[in-house]
């Protein structure tokens, strides 16, 4: 975000360790989310996905070890560097320029988002960035004028869609590449994948409908202000 706002991509090197940490934590989070969704499915269908859960637990154990290792490697030095970068930056002290630059970036993201409603992952990525951009406005009144609670609701739906997509992809990979076909669980996981797809369709329809309404609302606001 900082690099975009400053239009100086070379500043991204300050955040490389942070990006690495988030990537590893994300892998652990994905495995744990897959396990939680699987347990919920078991309760709902009164079934057991024992082999799949064992596979997930082994992934959780591995990724948790990676996360702990990276957390210990991630020193406070990086946060101190980032803090100093912001303190020394004069452009962030100019509230008018900051507001104008931030607003321009948000509307650019929204314009790009409207082209990608058939690509949920990309829509989520763009709107997630917008959510964080909006939170940077120092004035609560300005921030609230973007209706962040509505944007949060859209991101909740898209986040759930993404969680189910990760679950479906990993489950299908496990079923096809590891699980013996004669196992009863093989067909059970196939049924689970069908159920996941139905859930995703509902979430995507909800998210896209809300996103179109929200984008129209905030772009209409822009037109009325110009």
N, C-alpha and C positions, 0 to 999 in steps of 0.2 A: 504493500500500500504506500509506504513511505517513498519508495523508488518511483512509483507512478506519479505521486503528488509532486515530487521534486523534478520529475522527468530526467532522472539521472540513474539509469539502470545499474551503473557500476557500484552504487551503494548497496546492492543486494548481497554483496559478500558478507556484510555485517550479520546477515540473518541465516547463513548457511547451517550453522550448528542447530539453530532453533528449528529450521525446516527438517533437518535430519531427525531430531527428537520427536517432532510431531508425526513424521512418517512412521516411525517405529511404534509410538503409542497408538497410532491409528490401526496398525496391524493387530495389536493386542485387543483393541476395542472391537474390531470387526469379528474376531473369533468369539469373544464373549457375547456379542450381540447375537451371533448365529446360534449359540448355545441357548440363550434366553428365549429366542423365537421358537427353537425346536422344542424346548420344555413346554412352552405354551401350547404348541400344536399337540403334543402328547396328551396333555390334560384335556384339551378340547375333543380329541378323537379317541381318547381312552386306548392309546397304543404306545408302543415302545420303539424308539430309534436308538437302541443300545450301541450298535457298532458306529453309527454316525456320531453319537455323543462322545464315545471314546476317542474317536479321531479328533474331534474338536478340542477335547480336554488336553490332548497331547500338543495341539497347536497353541492353546492358551499357555501351557507350561513353558513352551519354547519362547513365545513372543513376550511373555512376562519377564523371562530372564534377559532377553534382549533389551527390554524397556528399562529394567533396573540397571543394567550395564551402562546404557546411554544416559540415564539420569545422573549417575555418578560421574560420568565423563563431562556432563554439561555443567560447567561452573557458572558462578554468578558473574564472571567476567563478561560474558556475552550480553547479559542484561545491562550491565554497567556501560558497555560500549554503546548500546542502543539508546540508553537514557542520555548519555553525553551527546550523542548525535542530535537528538531532538533539542536539547538545551542550547546547543551552539548554532542551531539553524534559525536564521533571521526570518526566513520566508514564513515560518509557522507563527511568528509573532504578529504578522500583518493579518489582522482578522478579516479584512475585506477581501484580500487576495486569496486567503485560505478558503473563505466561504465560496467565492466565485469558482476557484479551481475544483473544489470538492463537488459543487453542484454540476459543473460541466462533466466531470468524470462519471457521476451517477447517471446523468441523462444519456451519456454515451453507452454505458452498460445496459441501460433499459432499451435503448434502440437496438442493440445487438441481441438482447434477450428475446425480443419479439420475433426474431427470425428463426428461433430454435425450439419452438414448442414441441417439435417431434423428437427432440433430444433432451430427455429429462435430466440427465447428468449435467449437461452443459447449462441448462436453465438454472438448476440448483447452484452450480458454481458461480454463475453471474449474479444471481439474487443474494447469495450468501455474501459475496463481496460488497454488494450494495448495502446490505444490512449493517456491515461493519463500517462502511463509509458514513452512513446516516448517523451512526452512534458517535462519530467524531465531531459532529457539530457541538460547539460548547454551550449553546443556548438550548435549553429543553424545549422551548416553544418552537424553535426552528426544527429541531429533531423530530418532535411530535407531528409537525406539519406533513411529514412523510408517511404517517400512519404505520409506524413500525410494528404495532401489534398485529395488523393485517399481514404484513410481510412475514412476521414470525410464524403465523398460522400456515402460510404457503410453504415456508421452509420446513415446518413440521411434517406436512404431507410428503414433500419431496425427500426429506430425510428418511421417512418410513419406507418410501418407494425404494430408495437407494439401499437401505438395510436389507430389504427383501430381495433386491437384485443380487447383492453379494451372497446372501444365503442360497438363493437358487443356483447361481453359478458354481459355488463351491460344493453344494450338495450334489449337483449333476456330475461334476468332476469326480467326486468321491464314489458315487454310485457306479459310474461307467468304468472308472480306472482301477478301483480297489475292491468294491463289494462284489462277492460272488453272486451271479445271477440266481442260483437256486435258493438263496437266502430269502426268507419271507420279507425281510426289511427292504429288499430291492424294489418290490412293487409298492410298498408303503411309501418309500421316498418318491417314487414316480407320482403317486397321488398327491403327496405333499407339494411337489413342484407345480402341479396343476392348480392347487389351492393358492399357492403363492402368486401365480400369474393373475388369478382372479382378483386377489387383494390389490395387486399392483395396478390393475386397470381402474379400480375404484379410486385409489389414491391419486393416480395421474389425472383422471377426469376432474376430481375435486381441486387439485393443485392448479391445473391449467385454467380452470374457470375462475378461481380466485385471483390468479396472477393477472389475467387479462383485465379483470375489473380494477385491480389495484394499480396497474400500470396506466390505465386510462385515467384514473382519478388523479394520480400525481402528475401526469403529462398535461392534463387539463388545467391543473394548478399553475403549471409553468406558463401555459398560453395566457392565462388571465393576468399573470404578473408582468408579461412583456408588452 
